[in-house]
């Protein structure tokens, strides 16, 4: 995911190993399109969310800073030095990872939640007044099975296998992210 306001560029869980675990592949041109001096934030280090090799190449070529479980204090220092941007790292459950973080960003007054591979919707359902919630399909499924409601204006569902067939019964509120290169505008 690439978030930008035209000045600050933030990439979440990118670059990753394209196609790893049979998840989404991206064109190598995506790596070339990364903006200089960007911020890279990672939920965890599984290869479908993080590529050490691609990250090293990117930082050498484009500069920037990467943040994750290994340097959350530095992420907070970055937020403290950046106007109109804050991020809260929330340790969430992912059984296949020792440490996994979801993030709640507040940027230009918009509250954006990025769950990564969060396993259960417990924390997500406790959040209020979200503008956007970016969640994997299994969280969406669990929320529906619990007959619960995410307190978000818009929900983006991701982390699909390429062969998965999905339908969207609520396109006015839910955005299915099953292709690379999709764009979402969040006015502020």
DRENLUM-756994 format. One record per residue (C-alpha): residue number from 1; x, y, z; residue in three letters. Coordinates in nm, 3 decimals. Layout:
BEGIN
ATOM  NUM  X  Y  Z  Ala
...
//
This chain:
BEGIN
ATOM  1  0.000  0.000  0.000  Unk
ATOM  2  0.127  0.347  -0.088  Unk
ATOM  3  -0.022  0.646  0.093  Unk
ATOM  4  0.066  1.000  -0.006  Unk
ATOM  5  -0.054  1.355  0.043  Unk
ATOM  6  0.184  1.480  -0.227  Unk
ATOM  7  0.464  1.552  0.021  Unk
ATOM  8  0.491  1.255  0.256  Unk
ATOM  9  0.504  0.906  0.102  Unk
ATOM  10  0.432  0.605  0.318  Unk
ATOM  11  0.448  0.244  0.205  Unk
ATOM  12  0.293  -0.024  0.423  Unk
ATOM  13  0.416  -0.385  0.393  Unk
ATOM  14  0.598  -0.305  0.068  Unk
ATOM  15  0.824  -0.417  -0.081  Unk
ATOM  16  0.736  -0.778  -0.015  Unk
ATOM  17  0.826  -1.098  -0.199  Unk
ATOM  18  0.600  -1.091  -0.500  Unk
ATOM  19  0.374  -1.396  -0.518  Unk
ATOM  20  0.497  -1.550  -0.193  Unk
ATOM  21  0.253  -1.803  -0.040  Unk
ATOM  22  0.062  -1.762  -0.371  Unk
ATOM  23  -0.054  -1.416  -0.267  Unk
ATOM  24  -0.061  -1.110  -0.488  Unk
ATOM  25  0.216  -1.057  -0.741  Unk
ATOM  26  0.331  -0.715  -0.850  Unk
ATOM  27  0.512  -0.593  -1.159  Unk
ATOM  28  0.880  -0.513  -1.098  Unk
ATOM  29  0.804  -0.161  -1.226  Unk
ATOM  30  0.631  -0.105  -0.890  Unk
ATOM  31  0.975  -0.109  -0.727  Unk
ATOM  32  1.100  0.156  -0.969  Unk
ATOM  33  0.799  0.376  -0.893  Unk
ATOM  34  0.879  0.398  -0.520  Unk
ATOM  35  0.924  0.764  -0.427  Unk
ATOM  36  1.254  0.897  -0.291  Unk
ATOM  37  1.290  0.943  0.086  Unk
ATOM  38  0.977  0.747  0.164  Unk
ATOM  39  0.868  0.595  0.491  Unk
ATOM  40  0.826  0.216  0.500  Unk
ATOM  41  0.612  0.064  0.776  Unk
ATOM  42  0.583  -0.311  0.827  Unk
ATOM  43  0.329  -0.509  1.026  Unk
ATOM  44  0.560  -0.812  1.046  Unk
ATOM  45  0.838  -0.980  0.852  Unk
ATOM  46  0.665  -1.266  0.671  Unk
ATOM  47  0.777  -1.270  0.307  Unk
ATOM  48  0.430  -1.180  0.175  Unk
ATOM  49  0.464  -0.854  0.375  Unk
ATOM  50  0.838  -0.788  0.375  Unk
ATOM  51  1.140  -0.858  0.154  Unk
ATOM  52  1.474  -0.791  0.317  Unk
ATOM  53  1.652  -0.805  -0.019  Unk
ATOM  54  1.414  -0.563  -0.195  Unk
ATOM  55  1.407  -0.332  0.108  Unk
ATOM  56  1.788  -0.308  0.116  Unk
ATOM  57  1.798  -0.230  -0.258  Unk
ATOM  58  1.521  0.026  -0.222  Unk
ATOM  59  1.684  0.208  0.068  Unk
ATOM  60  2.019  0.219  -0.115  Unk
ATOM  61  1.860  0.352  -0.432  Unk
ATOM  62  1.578  0.572  -0.298  Unk
ATOM  63  1.684  0.645  0.065  Unk
ATOM  64  1.406  0.671  0.322  Unk
ATOM  65  1.340  0.498  0.655  Unk
ATOM  66  1.185  0.165  0.751  Unk
ATOM  67  0.992  0.096  1.068  Unk
ATOM  68  0.848  -0.212  1.230  Unk
ATOM  69  0.866  -0.417  1.546  Unk
ATOM  70  1.241  -0.360  1.562  Unk
ATOM  71  1.229  0.021  1.599  Unk
ATOM  72  0.888  0.142  1.714  Unk
ATOM  73  1.048  0.414  1.929  Unk
ATOM  74  1.207  0.563  1.618  Unk
ATOM  75  0.868  0.550  1.445  Unk
ATOM  76  0.725  0.752  1.733  Unk
ATOM  77  1.012  1.002  1.703  Unk
ATOM  78  0.933  1.037  1.332  Unk
ATOM  79  0.568  1.105  1.415  Unk
ATOM  80  0.665  1.363  1.677  Unk
ATOM  81  0.870  1.548  1.415  Unk
ATOM  82  0.602  1.536  1.143  Unk
ATOM  83  0.314  1.779  1.129  Unk
ATOM  84  -0.041  1.645  1.110  Unk
ATOM  85  0.063  1.279  1.124  Unk
ATOM  86  0.060  1.028  1.405  Unk
ATOM  87  0.060  0.653  1.422  Unk
ATOM  88  -0.018  0.412  1.702  Unk
ATOM  89  0.139  0.066  1.680  Unk
ATOM  90  -0.088  -0.196  1.833  Unk
ATOM  91  0.043  -0.544  1.904  Unk
ATOM  92  -0.214  -0.782  1.757  Unk
ATOM  93  -0.234  -1.158  1.729  Unk
ATOM  94  -0.088  -1.345  1.432  Unk
ATOM  95  -0.012  -1.704  1.531  Unk
ATOM  96  0.263  -1.747  1.275  Unk
ATOM  97  0.460  -1.441  1.387  Unk
ATOM  98  0.639  -1.367  1.716  Unk
ATOM  99  0.544  -0.999  1.695  Unk
ATOM  100  0.276  -0.852  1.475  Unk
ATOM  101  0.156  -0.492  1.475  Unk
ATOM  102  -0.151  -0.328  1.336  Unk
ATOM  103  -0.145  0.049  1.297  Unk
ATOM  104  -0.387  0.331  1.358  Unk
ATOM  105  -0.279  0.639  1.164  Unk
ATOM  106  -0.420  0.984  1.202  Unk
ATOM  107  -0.322  1.190  0.901  Unk
ATOM  108  -0.478  1.523  0.807  Unk
ATOM  109  -0.755  1.444  1.053  Unk
ATOM  110  -0.837  1.106  0.895  Unk
ATOM  111  -0.825  0.789  1.105  Unk
ATOM  112  -0.689  0.499  0.901  Unk
ATOM  113  -0.653  0.149  1.045  Unk
ATOM  114  -0.421  -0.104  0.885  Unk
ATOM  115  -0.458  -0.449  1.034  Unk
ATOM  116  -0.189  -0.647  0.851  Unk
ATOM  117  -0.248  -1.016  0.926  Unk
ATOM  118  -0.442  -0.959  1.248  Unk
ATOM  119  -0.617  -1.288  1.325  Unk
ATOM  120  -0.928  -1.187  1.514  Unk
ATOM  121  -1.146  -0.877  1.488  Unk
ATOM  122  -1.148  -0.813  1.864  Unk
ATOM  123  -0.925  -0.506  1.855  Unk
ATOM  124  -1.069  -0.379  1.527  Unk
ATOM  125  -1.422  -0.391  1.668  Unk
ATOM  126  -1.314  -0.187  1.971  Unk
ATOM  127  -1.204  0.108  1.755  Unk
ATOM  128  -1.442  0.398  1.698  Unk
ATOM  129  -1.483  0.665  1.431  Unk
ATOM  130  -1.248  0.522  1.169  Unk
ATOM  131  -1.248  0.681  0.826  Unk
ATOM  132  -1.090  0.375  0.662  Unk
ATOM  133  -1.017  0.022  0.782  Unk
ATOM  134  -0.783  -0.188  0.566  Unk
ATOM  135  -0.836  -0.550  0.667  Unk
ATOM  136  -0.776  -0.900  0.528  Unk
ATOM  137  -1.070  -1.100  0.397  Unk
ATOM  138  -1.071  -1.335  0.698  Unk
ATOM  139  -1.138  -1.047  0.939  Unk
ATOM  140  -1.428  -0.934  0.723  Unk
ATOM  141  -1.564  -1.287  0.727  Unk
ATOM  142  -1.533  -1.314  1.107  Unk
ATOM  143  -1.706  -0.977  1.158  Unk
ATOM  144  -1.995  -1.095  0.938  Unk
ATOM  145  -2.018  -1.428  1.123  Unk
ATOM  146  -2.037  -1.239  1.456  Unk
ATOM  147  -2.306  -1.015  1.308  Unk
ATOM  148  -2.089  -0.722  1.420  Unk
ATOM  149  -2.019  -0.388  1.257  Unk
ATOM  150  -1.686  -0.212  1.202  Unk
ATOM  151  -1.714  0.154  1.303  Unk
ATOM  152  -1.560  0.288  0.981  Unk
ATOM  153  -1.692  0.504  0.701  Unk
ATOM  154  -1.512  0.285  0.444  Unk
ATOM  155  -1.363  -0.062  0.456  Unk
ATOM  156  -1.100  -0.196  0.218  Unk
ATOM  157  -1.063  -0.574  0.210  Unk
ATOM  158  -0.732  -0.721  0.095  Unk
ATOM  159  -0.499  -1.020  0.119  Unk
ATOM  160  -0.675  -1.237  -0.137  Unk
ATOM  161  -0.529  -1.535  -0.315  Unk
ATOM  162  -0.528  -1.470  -0.692  Unk
ATOM  163  -0.777  -1.752  -0.758  Unk
ATOM  164  -1.031  -1.630  -0.504  Unk
ATOM  165  -1.363  -1.517  -0.645  Unk
ATOM  166  -1.520  -1.237  -0.445  Unk
ATOM  167  -1.839  -1.040  -0.469  Unk
ATOM  168  -1.925  -0.712  -0.306  Unk
ATOM  169  -2.277  -0.652  -0.189  Unk
ATOM  170  -2.195  -0.307  -0.046  Unk
ATOM  171  -1.972  -0.121  -0.298  Unk
ATOM  172  -2.075  0.215  -0.152  Unk
ATOM  173  -1.895  0.124  0.174  Unk
ATOM  174  -1.663  -0.165  0.094  Unk
ATOM  175  -1.373  -0.164  -0.151  Unk
ATOM  176  -1.235  -0.500  -0.263  Unk
ATOM  177  -0.858  -0.475  -0.320  Unk
ATOM  178  -0.778  -0.782  -0.526  Unk
ATOM  179  -0.563  -0.623  -0.797  Unk
ATOM  180  -0.239  -0.430  -0.777  Unk
ATOM  181  -0.237  -0.067  -0.882  Unk
ATOM  182  -0.583  0.019  -0.749  Unk
ATOM  183  -0.619  0.377  -0.628  Unk
ATOM  184  -0.827  0.517  -0.346  Unk
ATOM  185  -0.864  0.887  -0.280  Unk
ATOM  186  -0.926  1.002  0.075  Unk
ATOM  187  -1.011  1.374  0.067  Unk
ATOM  188  -0.900  1.581  0.363  Unk
//
